[in-house]
Amino acid sequence: MVEKLEAQSVSAHPVILSYNGTVFYVSTVKVHFCKGNLKHKAIFRAKEAKDGQAKELAMEIPQNLYEVLLKYVQLNNPDLVLVLQVEGAEFKWGFTSETWLKQYSSGDNFRKYIV
């Protein structure tokens, strides 16, 4: 029997997500953790950066990305922003400062800072 758990945080700072070439601002992430599996089902509730249209992005995430999401929540740093890039089955991530982003970006220039 596969154990399923759901993890979410209401206090975590939003995530910036580049998903197959489109930038989203993620407000919540729900992960259905399947114990023993190397991949877990995740739902990213997000708004598209260019038009603010709300979307739910469902995808399978690897165990190491699940661990990154958990660590991000545990850091509880309001200035820290998780930047996540998903292209097909490839996941890349990093952290940046929200203060730095606001200071050095404006309007369309914001996208050039997304990895």
N, CA, C and O atoms as a GROMACS GRO file, in nm:
protein
  460
    1MET      N    1   0.084  -0.119   0.000
    1MET     CA    2   0.000   0.000   0.000
    1MET      C    3   0.088   0.125   0.000
    1MET      O    4   0.182   0.135   0.079
    2VAL      N    5   0.058   0.219  -0.088
    2VAL     CA    6   0.134   0.343  -0.099
    2VAL      C    7   0.068   0.448  -0.011
    2VAL      O    8  -0.051   0.476  -0.023
    3GLU      N    9   0.148   0.505   0.079
    3GLU     CA   10   0.096   0.609   0.168
    3GLU      C   11   0.095   0.742   0.094
    3GLU      O   12   0.193   0.779   0.030
    4LYS      N   13  -0.016   0.814   0.104
    4LYS     CA   14  -0.027   0.944   0.040
    4LYS      C   15  -0.045   1.050   0.148
    4LYS      O   16  -0.133   1.040   0.234
    5LEU      N   17   0.039   1.152   0.141
    5LEU     CA   18   0.032   1.264   0.233
    5LEU      C   19   0.022   1.391   0.152
    5LEU      O   20   0.069   1.396   0.038
    6GLU      N   21  -0.037   1.493   0.208
    6GLU     CA   22  -0.044   1.622   0.140
    6GLU      C   23   0.027   1.724   0.225
    6GLU      O   24   0.001   1.735   0.345
    7ALA      N   25   0.117   1.800   0.163
    7ALA     CA   26   0.190   1.905   0.234
    7ALA      C   27   0.163   2.038   0.166
    7ALA      O   28   0.168   2.049   0.044
    8GLN      N   29   0.134   2.138   0.246
    8GLN     CA   30   0.119   2.272   0.190
    8GLN      C   31   0.150   2.373   0.300
    8GLN      O   32   0.144   2.341   0.419
    9SER      N   33   0.184   2.493   0.259
    9SER     CA   34   0.214   2.599   0.353
    9SER      C   35   0.138   2.724   0.314
    9SER      O   36   0.134   2.761   0.197
   10VAL      N   37   0.077   2.787   0.412
   10VAL     CA   38   0.008   2.912   0.384
   10VAL      C   39   0.097   3.032   0.417
   10VAL      O   40   0.063   3.145   0.384
   11SER      N   41   0.212   3.007   0.483
   11SER     CA   42   0.300   3.117   0.521
   11SER      C   43   0.421   3.132   0.429
   11SER      O   44   0.496   3.228   0.442
   12ALA      N   45   0.440   3.038   0.337
   12ALA     CA   46   0.556   3.045   0.248
   12ALA      C   47   0.541   3.160   0.149
   12ALA      O   48   0.430   3.195   0.108
   13HIS      N   49   0.654   3.218   0.113
   13HIS     CA   50   0.654   3.325   0.014
   13HIS      C   51   0.626   3.265  -0.123
   13HIS      O   52   0.664   3.151  -0.148
   14PRO      N   53   0.560   3.338  -0.213
   14PRO     CA   54   0.529   3.283  -0.345
   14PRO      C   55   0.652   3.239  -0.424
   14PRO      O   56   0.764   3.283  -0.398
   15VAL      N   57   0.626   3.152  -0.518
   15VAL     CA   58   0.728   3.096  -0.606
   15VAL      C   59   0.712   3.159  -0.744
   15VAL      O   60   0.600   3.179  -0.790
   16ILE      N   61   0.824   3.189  -0.810
   16ILE     CA   62   0.821   3.230  -0.950
   16ILE      C   63   0.851   3.105  -1.031
   16ILE      O   64   0.953   3.040  -1.010
   17LEU      N   65   0.761   3.072  -1.122
   17LEU     CA   66   0.772   2.949  -1.198
   17LEU      C   67   0.777   2.979  -1.347
   17LEU      O   68   0.688   3.045  -1.401
   18SER      N   69   0.880   2.931  -1.413
   18SER     CA   70   0.887   2.934  -1.558
   18SER      C   71   0.852   2.793  -1.604
   18SER      O   72   0.928   2.699  -1.582
   19TYR      N   73   0.736   2.780  -1.668
   19TYR     CA   74   0.686   2.648  -1.706
   19TYR      C   75   0.668   2.643  -1.857
   19TYR      O   76   0.577   2.706  -1.912
   20ASN      N   77   0.755   2.568  -1.923
   20ASN     CA   78   0.753   2.554  -2.068
   20ASN      C   79   0.746   2.690  -2.138
   20ASN      O   80   0.670   2.710  -2.233
   21GLY      N   81   0.828   2.784  -2.089
   21GLY     CA   82   0.840   2.914  -2.155
   21GLY      C   83   0.746   3.023  -2.108
   21GLY      O   84   0.755   3.136  -2.156
   22THR      N   85   0.656   2.993  -2.016
   22THR     CA   86   0.562   3.092  -1.963
   22THR      C   87   0.593   3.115  -1.816
   22THR      O   88   0.616   3.020  -1.742
   23VAL      N   89   0.592   3.242  -1.773
   23VAL     CA   90   0.623   3.276  -1.635
   23VAL      C   91   0.494   3.288  -1.554
   23VAL      O   92   0.397   3.350  -1.597
   24PHE      N   93   0.496   3.227  -1.436
   24PHE     CA   94   0.381   3.227  -1.344
   24PHE      C   95   0.427   3.271  -1.205
   24PHE      O   96   0.542   3.250  -1.166
   25TYR      N   97   0.334   3.333  -1.132
   25TYR     CA   98   0.353   3.361  -0.990
   25TYR      C   99   0.268   3.261  -0.913
   25TYR      O  100   0.145   3.264  -0.923
   26VAL      N  101   0.332   3.175  -0.839
   26VAL     CA  102   0.263   3.067  -0.769
   26VAL      C  103   0.226   3.112  -0.629
   26VAL      O  104   0.309   3.165  -0.555
   27SER      N  105   0.100   3.090  -0.593
   27SER     CA  106   0.056   3.126  -0.459
   27SER      C  107   0.053   3.006  -0.365
   27SER      O  108   0.082   3.019  -0.246
   28THR      N  109   0.018   2.889  -0.417
   28THR     CA  110   0.018   2.768  -0.335
   28THR      C  111   0.064   2.648  -0.417
   28THR      O  112   0.047   2.643  -0.539
   29VAL      N  113   0.122   2.554  -0.346
   29VAL     CA  114   0.163   2.428  -0.407
   29VAL      C  115   0.111   2.316  -0.317
   29VAL      O  116   0.138   2.314  -0.197
   30LYS      N  117   0.037   2.225  -0.376
   30LYS     CA  118  -0.008   2.107  -0.303
   30LYS      C  119   0.067   1.987  -0.360
   30LYS      O  120   0.070   1.966  -0.481
   31VAL      N  121   0.127   1.910  -0.270
   31VAL     CA  122   0.201   1.792  -0.312
   31VAL      C  123   0.135   1.670  -0.250
   31VAL      O  124   0.117   1.662  -0.129
   32HIS      N  125   0.101   1.576  -0.335
   32HIS     CA  126   0.049   1.447  -0.289
   32HIS      C  127   0.169   1.353  -0.284
   32HIS      O  128   0.209   1.295  -0.384
   33PHE      N  129   0.226   1.340  -0.164
   33PHE     CA  130   0.347   1.262  -0.142
   33PHE      C  131   0.310   1.114  -0.140
   33PHE      O  132   0.226   1.070  -0.062
   34CYS      N  133   0.374   1.038  -0.226
   34CYS     CA  134   0.352   0.894  -0.233
   34CYS      C  135   0.477   0.825  -0.180
   34CYS      O  136   0.577   0.814  -0.251
   35LYS      N  137   0.472   0.778  -0.056
   35LYS     CA  138   0.588   0.719   0.010
   35LYS      C  139   0.643   0.603  -0.072
   35LYS      O  140   0.569   0.516  -0.117
   36GLY      N  141   0.774   0.606  -0.091
   36GLY     CA  142   0.839   0.500  -0.166
   36GLY      C  143   0.851   0.529  -0.314
   36GLY      O  144   0.927   0.462  -0.384
   37ASN      N  145   0.778   0.628  -0.364
   37ASN     CA  146   0.787   0.664  -0.506
   37ASN      C  147   0.896   0.769  -0.527
   37ASN      O  148   0.926   0.847  -0.436
   38LEU      N  149   0.954   0.772  -0.645
   38LEU     CA  150   1.056   0.872  -0.678
   38LEU      C  151   0.993   0.998  -0.735
   38LEU      O  152   1.061   1.100  -0.748
   39LYS      N  153   0.863   0.993  -0.770
   39LYS     CA  154   0.792   1.110  -0.822
   39LYS      C  155   0.663   1.126  -0.742
   39LYS      O  156   0.603   1.029  -0.695
   40HIS      N  157   0.621   1.251  -0.729
   40HIS     CA  158   0.501   1.285  -0.653
   40HIS      C  159   0.415   1.378  -0.737
   40HIS      O  160   0.467   1.453  -0.820
   41LYS      N  161   0.285   1.376  -0.716
   41LYS     CA  162   0.195   1.462  -0.790
   41LYS      C  163   0.186   1.597  -0.719
   41LYS      O  164   0.166   1.604  -0.598
   42ALA      N  165   0.201   1.704  -0.797
   42ALA     CA  166   0.195   1.839  -0.741
   42ALA      C  167   0.100   1.924  -0.823
   42ALA      O  168   0.089   1.909  -0.945
   43ILE      N  169   0.030   2.013  -0.755
   43ILE     CA  170  -0.057   2.110  -0.820
   43ILE      C  171  -0.010   2.249  -0.778
   43ILE      O  172  -0.011   2.283  -0.660
   44PHE      N  173   0.031   2.327  -0.878
   44PHE     CA  174   0.075   2.464  -0.856
   44PHE      C  175  -0.041   2.556  -0.892
   44PHE      O  176  -0.083   2.560  -1.007
   45ARG      N  177  -0.093   2.630  -0.794
   45ARG     CA  178  -0.195   2.732  -0.822
   45ARG      C  179  -0.121   2.862  -0.849
   45ARG      O  180  -0.046   2.911  -0.764
   46ALA      N  181  -0.143   2.916  -0.969
   46ALA     CA  182  -0.060   3.027  -1.012
   46ALA      C  183  -0.138   3.124  -1.100
   46ALA      O  184  -0.247   3.094  -1.149
   47LYS      N  185  -0.077   3.242  -1.118
   47LYS     CA  186  -0.129   3.342  -1.212
   47LYS      C  187  -0.021   3.366  -1.316
   47LYS      O  188   0.097   3.380  -1.283
   48GLU      N  189  -0.062   3.370  -1.441
   48GLU     CA  190   0.031   3.397  -1.548
   48GLU      C  191   0.082   3.541  -1.534
   48GLU      O  192   0.004   3.633  -1.513
   49ALA      N  193   0.213   3.559  -1.547
   49ALA     CA  194   0.273   3.691  -1.525
   49ALA      C  195   0.224   3.795  -1.625
   49ALA      O  196   0.205   3.911  -1.588
   50LYS      N  197   0.203   3.757  -1.750
   50LYS     CA  198   0.169   3.857  -1.852
   50LYS      C  199   0.026   3.907  -1.844
   50LYS      O  200  -0.001   4.022  -1.878
   51ASP      N  201  -0.068   3.823  -1.799
   51ASP     CA  202  -0.207   3.869  -1.798
   51ASP      C  203  -0.283   3.842  -1.668
   51ASP      O  204  -0.400   3.878  -1.657
   52GLY      N  205  -0.219   3.779  -1.571
   52GLY     CA  206  -0.283   3.754  -1.442
   52GLY      C  207  -0.388   3.645  -1.443
   52GLY      O  208  -0.461   3.629  -1.346
   53GLN      N  209  -0.396   3.569  -1.552
   53GLN     CA  210  -0.496   3.462  -1.562
   53GLN      C  211  -0.459   3.348  -1.467
   53GLN      O  212  -0.347   3.299  -1.468
   54ALA      N  213  -0.556   3.308  -1.384
   54ALA     CA  214  -0.533   3.201  -1.286
   54ALA      C  215  -0.531   3.065  -1.355
   54ALA      O  216  -0.610   3.038  -1.445
   55LYS      N  217  -0.440   2.981  -1.309
   55LYS     CA  218  -0.425   2.846  -1.364
   55LYS      C  219  -0.391   2.750  -1.252
   55LYS      O  220  -0.336   2.788  -1.149
   56GLU      N  221  -0.423   2.624  -1.274
   56GLU     CA  222  -0.375   2.516  -1.190
   56GLU      C  223  -0.287   2.429  -1.278
   56GLU      O  224  -0.334   2.371  -1.377
   57LEU      N  225  -0.160   2.418  -1.242
   57LEU     CA  226  -0.065   2.341  -1.320
   57LEU      C  227  -0.036   2.212  -1.246
   57LEU      O  228   0.024   2.213  -1.138
   58ALA      N  229  -0.077   2.101  -1.303
   58ALA     CA  230  -0.054   1.970  -1.241
   58ALA      C  231   0.066   1.905  -1.309
   58ALA      O  232   0.075   1.902  -1.432
   59MET      N  233   0.157   1.854  -1.227
   59MET     CA  234   0.274   1.787  -1.282
   59MET      C  235   0.330   1.689  -1.181
   59MET      O  236   0.302   1.697  -1.061
   60GLU      N  237   0.410   1.597  -1.230
   60GLU     CA  238   0.483   1.508  -1.142
   60GLU      C  239   0.618   1.571  -1.112
   60GLU      O  240   0.687   1.617  -1.202
   61ILE      N  241   0.654   1.573  -0.983
   61ILE     CA  242   0.782   1.631  -0.945
   61ILE      C  243   0.870   1.522  -0.884
   61ILE      O  244   0.819   1.430  -0.819
   62PRO      N  245   1.001   1.532  -0.905
   62PRO     CA  246   1.091   1.433  -0.847
   62PRO      C  247   1.107   1.453  -0.696
   62PRO      O  248   1.075   1.559  -0.643
   63GLN      N  249   1.156   1.352  -0.630
   63GLN     CA  250   1.176   1.355  -0.485
   63GLN      C  251   1.264   1.472  -0.443
   63GLN      O  252   1.234   1.537  -0.342
   64ASN      N  253   1.371   1.502  -0.518
   64ASN     CA  254   1.461   1.611  -0.477
   64ASN      C  255   1.392   1.748  -0.484
   64ASN      O  256   1.422   1.835  -0.402
   65LEU      N  257   1.300   1.769  -0.578
   65LEU     CA  258   1.226   1.895  -0.582
   65LEU      C  259   1.128   1.903  -0.466
   65LEU      O  260   1.107   2.010  -0.409
   66TYR      N  261   1.066   1.792  -0.431
   66TYR     CA  262   0.979   1.787  -0.314
   66TYR      C  263   1.056   1.830  -0.190
   66TYR      O  264   1.006   1.907  -0.108
   67GLU      N  265   1.180   1.781  -0.176
   67GLU     CA  266   1.263   1.817  -0.062
   67GLU      C  267   1.300   1.965  -0.064
   67GLU      O  268   1.306   2.028   0.042
   68VAL      N  269   1.324   2.022  -0.182
   68VAL     CA  270   1.352   2.165  -0.194
   68VAL      C  271   1.232   2.246  -0.148
   68VAL      O  272   1.248   2.344  -0.074
   69LEU      N  273   1.112   2.207  -0.190
   69LEU     CA  274   0.990   2.279  -0.148
   69LEU      C  275   0.975   2.275   0.004
   69LEU      O  276   0.938   2.375   0.065
   70LEU      N  277   1.002   2.160   0.065
   70LEU     CA  278   0.992   2.149   0.211
   70LEU      C  279   1.094   2.239   0.280
   70LEU      O  280   1.062   2.307   0.377
   71LYS      N  281   1.217   2.239   0.231
   71LYS     CA  282   1.322   2.323   0.290
   71LYS      C  283   1.288   2.471   0.276
   71LYS      O  284   1.312   2.550   0.368
   72TYR      N  285   1.233   2.509   0.162
   72TYR     CA  286   1.194   2.648   0.139
   72TYR      C  287   1.092   2.694   0.243
   72TYR      O  288   1.102   2.804   0.297
   73VAL      N  289   0.994   2.609   0.270
   73VAL     CA  290   0.892   2.642   0.370
   73VAL      C  291   0.957   2.655   0.508
   73VAL      O  292   0.923   2.745   0.585
   74GLN      N  293   1.050   2.565   0.539
   74GLN     CA  294   1.114   2.566   0.670
   74GLN      C  295   1.203   2.688   0.692
   74GLN      O  296   1.220   2.732   0.805
   75LEU      N  297   1.260   2.744   0.584
   75LEU     CA  298   1.346   2.862   0.597
   75LEU      C  299   1.270   2.982   0.650
   75LEU      O  300   1.325   3.062   0.726
   76ASN      N  301   1.143   2.995   0.611
   76ASN     CA  302   1.055   3.101   0.661
   76ASN      C  303   1.120   3.240   0.652
   76ASN      O  304   1.113   3.318   0.747
   77ASN      N  305   1.182   3.268   0.537
   77ASN     CA  306   1.245   3.398   0.514
   77ASN      C  307   1.156   3.478   0.418
   77ASN      O  308   1.145   3.441   0.302
   78PRO      N  309   1.093   3.586   0.464
   78PRO     CA  310   0.999   3.660   0.378
   78PRO      C  311   1.064   3.729   0.258
   78PRO      O  312   0.993   3.768   0.165
   79ASP      N  313   1.197   3.744   0.258
   79ASP     CA  314   1.264   3.808   0.144
   79ASP      C  315   1.312   3.707   0.040
   79ASP      O  316   1.352   3.745  -0.070
   80LEU      N  317   1.307   3.580   0.074
   80LEU     CA  318   1.358   3.475  -0.014
   80LEU      C  319   1.249   3.430  -0.112
   80LEU      O  320   1.137   3.401  -0.070
   81VAL      N  321   1.283   3.424  -0.241
   81VAL     CA  322   1.190   3.380  -0.344
   81VAL      C  323   1.250   3.259  -0.413
   81VAL      O  324   1.365   3.262  -0.456
   82LEU      N  325   1.171   3.154  -0.423
   82LEU     CA  326   1.212   3.035  -0.497
   82LEU      C  327   1.181   3.056  -0.644
   82LEU      O  328   1.067   3.086  -0.680
   83VAL      N  329   1.282   3.042  -0.729
   83VAL     CA  330   1.264   3.053  -0.874
   83VAL      C  331   1.280   2.913  -0.930
   83VAL      O  332   1.383   2.848  -0.912
   84LEU      N  333   1.175   2.866  -0.997
   84LEU     CA  334   1.170   2.730  -1.047
   84LEU      C  335   1.148   2.732  -1.196
   84LEU      O  336   1.060   2.801  -1.246
   85GLN      N  337   1.229   2.655  -1.269
   85GLN     CA  338   1.213   2.644  -1.414
   85GLN      C  339   1.184   2.499  -1.449
   85GLN      O  340   1.257   2.407  -1.410
   86VAL      N  341   1.074   2.479  -1.523
   86VAL     CA  342   1.035   2.346  -1.567
   86VAL      C  343   1.026   2.346  -1.719
   86VAL      O  344   0.948   2.421  -1.777
   87GLU      N  345   1.105   2.263  -1.780
   87GLU     CA  346   1.101   2.244  -1.925
   87GLU      C  347   1.089   2.095  -1.949
   87GLU      O  348   1.185   2.020  -1.931
   88GLY      N  349   0.970   2.051  -1.989
   88GLY     CA  350   0.946   1.908  -2.007
   88GLY      C  351   0.959   1.837  -1.873
   88GLY      O  352   0.888   1.870  -1.778
   89ALA      N  353   1.050   1.739  -1.865
   89ALA     CA  354   1.070   1.664  -1.741
   89ALA      C  355   1.190   1.717  -1.662
   89ALA      O  356   1.230   1.657  -1.562
   90GLU      N  357   1.249   1.829  -1.706
   90GLU     CA  358   1.368   1.884  -1.642
   90GLU      C  359   1.329   1.997  -1.547
   90GLU      O  360   1.255   2.088  -1.585
   91PHE      N  361   1.380   1.990  -1.425
   91PHE     CA  362   1.352   2.090  -1.322
   91PHE      C  363   1.482   2.157  -1.279
   91PHE      O  364   1.580   2.089  -1.249
   92LYS      N  365   1.484   2.291  -1.277
   92LYS     CA  366   1.596   2.368  -1.224
   92LYS      C  367   1.539   2.465  -1.123
   92LYS      O  368   1.426   2.511  -1.138
   93TRP      N  369   1.615   2.496  -1.021
   93TRP     CA  370   1.566   2.588  -0.919
   93TRP      C  371   1.682   2.670  -0.862
   93TRP      O  372   1.799   2.634  -0.875
   94GLY      N  373   1.644   2.781  -0.798
   94GLY     CA  374   1.739   2.866  -0.728
   94GLY      C  375   1.661   2.963  -0.640
   94GLY      O  376   1.539   2.969  -0.645
   95PHE      N  377   1.733   3.038  -0.559
   95PHE     CA  378   1.672   3.137  -0.472
   95PHE      C  379   1.721   3.275  -0.508
   95PHE      O  380   1.834   3.292  -0.555
   96THR      N  381   1.638   3.374  -0.487
   96THR     CA  382   1.677   3.513  -0.505
   96THR      C  383   1.608   3.597  -0.398
   96THR      O  384   1.520   3.549  -0.326
   97SER      N  385   1.649   3.720  -0.388
   97SER     CA  386   1.592   3.813  -0.291
   97SER      C  387   1.480   3.894  -0.357
   97SER      O  388   1.499   3.948  -0.466
   98GLU      N  389   1.366   3.901  -0.292
   98GLU     CA  390   1.256   3.982  -0.345
   98GLU      C  391   1.296   4.130  -0.346
   98GLU      O  392   1.260   4.203  -0.438
   99THR      N  393   1.367   4.173  -0.245
   99THR     CA  394   1.414   4.311  -0.240
   99THR      C  395   1.502   4.342  -0.360
   99THR      O  396   1.487   4.447  -0.423
  100TRP      N  397   1.594   4.252  -0.391
  100TRP     CA  398   1.682   4.270  -0.506
  100TRP      C  399   1.602   4.275  -0.636
  100TRP      O  400   1.628   4.360  -0.721
  101LEU      N  401   1.505   4.184  -0.652
  101LEU     CA  402   1.422   4.183  -0.772
  101LEU      C  403   1.348   4.315  -0.790
  101LEU      O  404   1.344   4.370  -0.901
  102LYS      N  405   1.289   4.366  -0.684
  102LYS     CA  406   1.215   4.492  -0.692
  102LYS      C  407   1.307   4.609  -0.722
  102LYS      O  408   1.269   4.702  -0.794
  103GLN      N  409   1.427   4.605  -0.667
  103GLN     CA  410   1.522   4.715  -0.685
  103GLN      C  411   1.575   4.720  -0.829
  103GLN      O  412   1.592   4.829  -0.884
  104TYR      N  413   1.601   4.606  -0.889
  104TYR     CA  414   1.668   4.602  -1.019
  104TYR      C  415   1.579   4.563  -1.136
  104TYR      O  416   1.630   4.540  -1.246
  105SER      N  417   1.450   4.556  -1.116
  105SER     CA  418   1.362   4.522  -1.228
  105SER      C  419   1.241   4.613  -1.229
  105SER      O  420   1.196   4.662  -1.126
  106SER      N  421   1.190   4.634  -1.350
  106SER     CA  422   1.067   4.711  -1.366
  106SER      C  423   0.999   4.668  -1.494
  106SER      O  424   1.064   4.649  -1.597
  107GLY      N  425   0.869   4.652  -1.489
  107GLY     CA  426   0.791   4.616  -1.608
  107GLY      C  427   0.843   4.493  -1.679
  107GLY      O  428   0.862   4.388  -1.616
  108ASP      N  429   0.867   4.504  -1.810
  108ASP     CA  430   0.912   4.391  -1.889
  108ASP      C  431   1.053   4.346  -1.855
  108ASP      O  432   1.090   4.233  -1.888
  109ASN      N  433   1.131   4.430  -1.789
  109ASN     CA  434   1.266   4.390  -1.751
  109ASN      C  435   1.267   4.278  -1.648
  109ASN      O  436   1.368   4.212  -1.629
  110PHE      N  437   1.154   4.258  -1.581
  110PHE     CA  438   1.145   4.156  -1.478
  110PHE      C  439   1.175   4.018  -1.533
  110PHE      O  440   1.243   3.939  -1.467
  111ARG      N  441   1.126   3.986  -1.653
  111ARG     CA  442   1.144   3.853  -1.712
  111ARG      C  443   1.290   3.818  -1.736
  111ARG      O  444   1.326   3.701  -1.728
  112LYS      N  445   1.374   3.915  -1.764
  112LYS     CA  446   1.513   3.882  -1.794
  112LYS      C  447   1.588   3.827  -1.674
  112LYS      O  448   1.695   3.768  -1.689
  113TYR      N  449   1.533   3.847  -1.555
  113TYR     CA  450   1.596   3.793  -1.434
  113TYR      C  451   1.551   3.652  -1.401
  113TYR      O  452   1.604   3.590  -1.309
  114ILE      N  453   1.454   3.601  -1.475
  114ILE     CA  454   1.407   3.465  -1.452
  114ILE      C  455   1.503   3.369  -1.521
  114ILE      O  456   1.528   3.382  -1.641
  115VAL      N  457   1.556   3.274  -1.446
  115VAL     CA  458   1.651   3.178  -1.505
  115VAL      C  459   1.579   3.078  -1.594
  115VAL      O  460   1.643   2.990  -1.652
   0.00000   0.00000   0.00000
